[in-house]
Amino acid sequence: MTVFVVGGTGFIGTRVIPLLVARGESVVCMDINPHTANFSAFEDKVKVTRGDVTQFDDVINQMDASGADRVMNLSYNLGQDLPPHLATKLNIIGMDNCFEAARILKIKHTVYASSLAVNGQQKHFGDRLVTEDDLHRGDYQYAMHKSFNEFQAKDYVAKFGMTITGIRPANVTGPDKVRGSVDHVNCITRPARGEPVEFPFADAMRCPIHVDDIAEVFVRVIMTDKPAHQIYSSGGQVISMGDLAAMVRGFLPDARITFAQQTGGKDSSGNYLIDNTRLVSEFGVQYRPYRERVLQIINAVRQEQGLAPIAG
Ligand SMILES: NC(=O)c1ccc[n+]([C@@H]2O[C@H](COP(=O)([O-])OP(=O)(O)OC[C@H]3O[C@@H](n4cnc5c(N)ncnc54)[C@H](O)[C@@H]3O)[C@@H](O)[C@H]2O)c1
């Protein structure tokens, strides 16, 4: 069958699409930047078209023409930089266009990306794991838009009996990540390039998950006809920036990673204690050890630079 992926030429989509093909699916990918990825190795199994998710005609016409029975929306603005009107068009109207087109075309299963950002800062919950049932405490544009997307999905499900599932990725990491939370990425990639890097706080907490792991989550969820829940948190590896720096130095002893202060960052950290029991028990996902992923990122950067890989 065919999966229609919106925003599939980005960071996560370029890992999701090959996994879908490996499972025997065909993919039609609609993106406003169709040329930022190259899927030519997959020949006719992956078709990439240019389309704008903010334009309902683009979404419904291309979804319809794809003949897909499953839809995934990964298009979004990963930042706070857009003026409210533009951000609303992409994040809110764009998502609604996908849900509404999926409703009209009777799509079997629609999956979209939410984010751990809906939870806001960890301090709102104390030192406990946050579950999908906790109240949202995210209070900035990206977080509020993700919260609204979750509400909108629930509304479509309640009113039309659709199957729409949201995934809340934690801090996704990988060598080519440039948008969204990137300090935990730069802590690996800059030293791997031989560049110095400084961060404000060694005790700032993060919850990274490798992009290959989150791609597998998206694929397992979309290929399930009727997941038991409407929303799943990915969770990830709980780690401080200081401990991540130490892990990087274990592979790159000359890494120049400094912190302006050792303490003071934990209290302002986003949600990092995340209960992913729901996802793990229903879909049997198991992430590769994080240390292995850090080495994988270092070696991806070294390969780009023509350097020999470091052994694990
Ligand atoms: N990367 C992370 O750490 C992370 C964490 C939590 C949630 N998420 C969510 O996962 C999803 C995918 O994230 P990503 O890291 O791959 O982002 P990305 O920015 O790399 O990819 C987004 C894609 O959307 C496309 N796009 C932008 N505007 C569009 C438009 N108007 N019409 C069609 N396509 C458009 C972009 O060209 C890009 O290919 C997003 O919803 C993001 O909020 C990501």
The ligand as a MOL file (V3000), in Angstrom:
LIG
                    3D

  0  0  0     0  0            999 V3000
M  V30 BEGIN CTAB
M  V30 COUNTS 44 48 0 0 0
M  V30 BEGIN ATOM
M  V30 1 N 13.6170 17.0680 15.4500 0
M  V30 2 C 13.1930 17.0430 16.7180 0
M  V30 3 O 13.9780 17.0800 17.6920 0
M  V30 4 C 11.7220 16.9360 17.0100 0
M  V30 5 C 11.3060 16.7830 18.3340 0
M  V30 6 C 9.9530 16.7300 18.6060 0
M  V30 7 C 9.0340 16.8160 17.5680 0
M  V30 8 N 9.4750 16.9590 16.2920 0 CHG=1
M  V30 9 C 8.4760 17.0840 15.2200 0
M  V30 10 O 8.7290 16.1360 14.2030 0
M  V30 11 C 8.3200 16.6850 12.9270 0
M  V30 12 C 9.4570 16.5500 11.9320 0
M  V30 13 O 10.5960 17.2180 12.4570 0
M  V30 14 P 11.9600 17.3120 11.6510 0
M  V30 15 O 13.0350 17.4070 12.6700 0
M  V30 16 O 12.0170 16.2890 10.5930 0 CHG=-1
M  V30 17 O 11.7760 18.7640 10.9860 0
M  V30 18 P 12.3820 19.3490 9.6380 0
M  V30 19 O 12.2880 20.8360 9.7420 0
M  V30 20 O 13.7090 18.7500 9.3470 0
M  V30 21 O 11.3540 18.8100 8.5450 0
M  V30 22 C 10.1330 19.4580 8.3100 0
M  V30 23 C 9.8120 19.3450 6.8390 0
M  V30 24 O 8.6130 20.0730 6.5890 0
M  V30 25 C 8.7460 20.7350 5.3430 0
M  V30 26 N 7.8490 21.8870 5.2730 0
M  V30 27 C 7.9760 23.0830 5.8920 0
M  V30 28 N 6.9800 23.8840 5.5260 0
M  V30 29 C 6.1960 23.1830 4.6670 0
M  V30 30 C 5.0180 23.4950 3.9440 0
M  V30 31 N 4.4350 24.7080 4.0240 0
M  V30 32 N 4.4700 22.5390 3.1620 0
M  V30 33 C 5.0590 21.3140 3.0400 0
M  V30 34 N 6.1910 20.9740 3.7030 0
M  V30 35 C 6.7400 21.9050 4.5080 0
M  V30 36 C 10.2180 21.1590 5.3130 0
M  V30 37 O 10.6470 21.4360 3.9800 0
M  V30 38 C 10.8900 19.9450 5.9290 0
M  V30 39 O 11.2770 19.0120 4.9260 0
M  V30 40 C 7.8840 18.1150 13.2170 0
M  V30 41 O 6.4830 18.1660 13.3990 0
M  V30 42 C 8.5580 18.4310 14.5320 0
M  V30 43 O 7.8800 19.4380 15.2560 0
M  V30 44 C 10.7940 17.0170 15.9740 0
M  V30 END ATOM
M  V30 BEGIN BOND
M  V30 1 1 1 2
M  V30 2 2 2 3
M  V30 3 1 2 4
M  V30 4 1 4 5
M  V30 5 2 4 44
M  V30 6 2 5 6
M  V30 7 1 6 7
M  V30 8 2 7 8
M  V30 9 1 8 9
M  V30 10 1 8 44
M  V30 11 1 9 10
M  V30 12 1 9 42
M  V30 13 1 10 11
M  V30 14 1 11 12
M  V30 15 1 11 40
M  V30 16 1 12 13
M  V30 17 1 13 14
M  V30 18 2 14 15
M  V30 19 1 14 16
M  V30 20 1 14 17
M  V30 21 1 17 18
M  V30 22 2 18 19
M  V30 23 1 18 20
M  V30 24 1 18 21
M  V30 25 1 21 22
M  V30 26 1 22 23
M  V30 27 1 23 24
M  V30 28 1 23 38
M  V30 29 1 24 25
M  V30 30 1 25 26
M  V30 31 1 25 36
M  V30 32 1 26 27
M  V30 33 1 26 35
M  V30 34 2 27 28
M  V30 35 1 28 29
M  V30 36 1 29 30
M  V30 37 2 29 35
M  V30 38 1 30 31
M  V30 39 2 30 32
M  V30 40 1 32 33
M  V30 41 2 33 34
M  V30 42 1 34 35
M  V30 43 1 36 37
M  V30 44 1 36 38
M  V30 45 1 38 39
M  V30 46 1 40 41
M  V30 47 1 40 42
M  V30 48 1 42 43
M  V30 END BOND
M  V30 END CTAB
M  END
